[in-house]
Amino acid sequence: MDLEKQIKELYEQHHHEIFSYIFIMIGDWQQARDLMQDTFVKAFMNHDRFRGDASPKTWLYQIARNVSIDYLRKKKPVAYYLDYYSPILSKQPTPDEVLQKKENVEYLYLALFKLKKGYRDVIVLRKVNEFSIKETASILNWKESRVKTMLHRGLEALRKELVKEGYTNETV
C-alpha cells in the first residue's frame, strides 16, 4: 500500500478522535480542526520517523499532543470555554436533565483546564480517550509508573478544583 493511501486510511479511522483530543486540550473548535489537519500533514511529512514501536494510533496521538503544545505555547491562553454536548441516552431525558448534564460536563472541563498540563494530559488520555497505561506512557513519553502517579494526583487535583468551584455532586 502506498504512503498516501496509508495516511488517508489513518485519517478515516482516527480523525474524529484526534480532533476530540485536540479540542479538549485547547478548547477552541475551529483551531482544533486546523491542528487536526496539521497532525495528519506532519504524519505524512514524517512517515519515515515512525519506528513501529507503538501503534499508528498512538503515534498520531503523540503528534497531536505536540501540535497542541506548540499551539498553546504560542497562544499563552488566558481562559477557555468548552461547549461540550453530552451524548444522547437511550431514554429521552427531560429538558432539566439535559441542562444539568451539560452543566456537569462544563464544570468538569472548566476544572480540567485549570489543572497542570501534565495532569490534564494523563486524565484526557486515560479517562476520556481510554488509552491503556502502556499506550498513555508511550504517547506522553513517560514511564508507566509516572502515568499511574500523575493520574492519581491529577484526579485528586480535579476533585479539589471541582469542590473549590462549588460543584457538590456526590460523585466528586
C-alpha positions in Angstrom: 0.0 0.0 0.0 1.4 3.4 -0.9 2.1 6.1 1.7 -0.6 8.4 0.6 -3.2 5.7 0.9 -2.0 4.6 4.3 -2.2 8.2 5.7 -5.7 8.6 4.1 -6.7 5.3 5.8 -5.3 6.5 9.2 -7.2 9.8 8.7 -10.5 8.0 8.0 -10.0 5.7 11.1 -8.8 8.3 13.6 -9.6 11.9 12.6 -12.7 12.2 14.9 -10.9 11.0 18.0 -7.8 13.1 17.2 -10.0 16.2 16.7 -11.7 15.5 20.0 -8.4 15.1 21.8 -7.1 18.3 20.4 -10.3 20.1 21.1 -10.3 19.0 24.8 -6.6 20.1 25.1 -7.0 23.6 23.6 -10.7 24.4 23.9 -11.2 26.1 20.5 -13.3 24.3 18.0 -12.1 26.0 14.8 -8.4 25.9 15.9 -8.8 22.2 16.8 -9.9 21.5 13.2 -6.8 23.2 11.9 -4.5 21.5 14.3 -6.1 18.1 13.5 -5.2 18.7 9.8 -1.7 19.8 10.9 -1.4 16.5 12.8 -2.1 14.5 9.6 0.2 16.6 7.5 3.0 16.1 10.0 2.3 12.4 10.0 2.6 12.4 6.2 5.7 14.5 6.1 7.4 12.5 8.9 6.3 9.0 8.0 9.9 7.9 7.8 10.3 8.6 11.5 7.6 6.1 12.5 9.6 3.3 14.1 6.8 0.9 14.7 7.5 0.8 18.4 3.9 1.9 19.1 0.7 1.6 17.1 0.0 4.1 14.3 -2.9 5.5 16.5 -0.5 6.1 19.4 1.9 7.7 17.1 -0.8 10.1 15.8 -1.7 11.0 19.4 1.9 11.8 20.1 1.9 14.1 17.0 -1.4 15.7 18.1 -0.1 16.3 21.6 3.0 18.0 20.3 1.0 20.1 17.8 -1.3 21.2 20.7 1.6 22.0 23.0 3.2 24.1 20.2 -0.1 26.0 19.7 -0.6 26.6 23.4 2.9 27.9 23.8 2.4 30.4 21.1 -1.0 31.5 22.2 -0.4 31.5 26.0 -4.1 31.2 26.7 -5.8 33.1 29.5 -9.2 31.4 29.6 -11.0 28.6 28.0 -14.6 27.8 27.5 -15.7 24.4 26.2 -19.1 23.9 24.7 -19.5 20.2 25.0 -22.6 18.2 24.2 -23.4 15.0 26.1 -24.3 12.0 24.0 -28.0 11.3 23.9 -29.0 8.5 26.1 -31.3 5.7 25.0 -34.2 7.1 27.1 -35.3 10.7 26.2 -34.1 12.9 29.0 -36.2 15.8 30.3 -35.0 19.3 29.4 -33.9 19.8 33.0 -31.8 16.6 32.9 -30.2 17.7 29.6 -29.4 21.1 31.1 -28.0 19.6 34.3 -25.9 17.1 32.4 -24.5 19.9 30.2 -23.7 22.0 33.3 -21.9 19.0 34.9 -19.8 18.4 31.8 -18.9 22.1 31.6 -17.9 22.1 35.3 -15.7 19.1 34.6 -14.0 20.6 31.6 -13.6 24.0 33.0 -12.0 22.5 36.1 -9.8 20.3 33.9 -8.5 23.3 32.1 -7.3 24.8 35.4 -5.1 21.8 36.2 -1.4 21.5 35.4 -0.8 20.4 31.8 0.6 17.0 32.8 -2.5 16.2 34.9 -4.8 17.3 32.1 -2.8 15.2 29.5 -3.0 12.0 31.5 -6.6 12.4 32.6 -7.7 13.0 29.0 -5.8 10.2 27.5 -6.7 7.6 30.2 -10.2 8.6 31.2 -11.6 10.3 28.1 -9.8 8.5 25.3 -9.5 5.3 27.3 -5.9 4.5 26.4 -4.1 1.8 28.5 -1.4 2.8 30.9 1.2 1.5 28.4 -0.3 3.5 25.5 -0.5 6.6 27.6 3.1 6.2 28.7 4.1 5.9 25.0 2.1 9.0 23.9 3.5 11.1 26.7 6.9 9.6 26.6 6.7 8.8 30.3 7.3 5.7 32.3 4.2 3.7 33.3 4.8 4.4 36.9 4.7 8.1 36.2 1.4 7.7 34.3 -0.1 6.0 37.4 1.2 8.6 39.8 0.2 11.6 37.7 -3.3 10.1 37.1 -3.9 9.6 40.8 -2.6 13.1 41.6 -4.4 14.6 38.7 -7.8 13.1 39.6 -7.3 14.3 43.2 -6.5 17.8 41.9 -9.5 17.7 39.6 -11.8 16.7 42.6 -10.4 19.6 44.7 -10.9 22.0 41.8 -14.5 20.9 41.4 -15.2 21.3 45.1 -13.4 24.7 45.0 -15.6 25.8 42.2 -18.8 24.8 44.1 -19.6 21.6 42.4 -21.1 19.5 45.1 -22.2 16.4 43.3 -21.8 13.2 45.4 -19.6 11.7 42.7 -16.8 14.2 43.2 
